Amino acid sequence: MRKILYVDDDALNRDILRELLCGGGYDVVEADDGDTALQRLHDTSGIDAILLDRMMPRMGGIEVLKAVKADARFADIPVIMQTAATSRDQILQGIKAGVYYYLTKPYEDQMLLAIVGAALQDAAQKQRLREEVAQHRSLMGLLEQARFRFRTPQEARSLAFLIANCFPEPEAAIYGLHEMLSNAIEHGNLGITYQEKTRLILEGRLREEIERRLALPANREKWAWLSFETDGKTLRARIRDQGNGFDWRPFLDISPERAMHPHGRGIATARRMSFSSLDYVGCGNEVVCTFVVDEA
């Protein structure tokens, strides 16, 4: 059972949210202030996510968040912040401090459960990718040039593992490569829009819709391509799909406008943690992921 640390100084809110989260199948650990939350985090093993109120006496949510992210033992735990502070600057402050998901009060019960589920799924996927990439290491560090085509999520996943092992830091590269390859299928070839993906995630039907669209006659011969090359100092993975492209610029950074959505952080996260640079070409149906080896 997944374990959620829920931090809120309001006893009534804790009662309501405890019942909702427990009903959703989660084990809830509670704290009524920031100091207690950090103590619970240290004393309780296996915390999978933190649901954190922003406005609390003594130690506020932002201070708790910064303390969590500063500790390497807890830095990867996804933090969902619930708040009535909805100005762009306030949300941006949380994003910069490490908030991954936002919930603005008041919100619907289903939205809370969907956001918690998305945060846990995203964190688990990152961990699985880091663990599994080590199983795919072989002679890929000797590869200088290659070109592949792919059309399914399974093929994209296998390619991500293969090419990640060409990078000096495969555990970092795997997330960005998997994200870019998946985008080429979902948003590129299959034409799943941002709004459609939001709805499908909330309805729990994203995988089903991907399989349905892959089977459509119009999509059976749609391919995406990955090319890789390196001279030993600079590594480049170029990914191209057959979609109509998109305006990628709003997605290069995590935006306050999308902070309460259950997705939309992949490009910004890949750009920050996986590559030296990430550059879209033309209409946006081609992206170049570059990693420059630090010779210092």
Summary of the structure (lengths in Angstrom):
residues: 296
radius of gyration: 20.3
end to end distance: 45.0
largest distance: 60.6
contacts: 913
relative contact order: 0.10
helix: 48%
strand: 19%
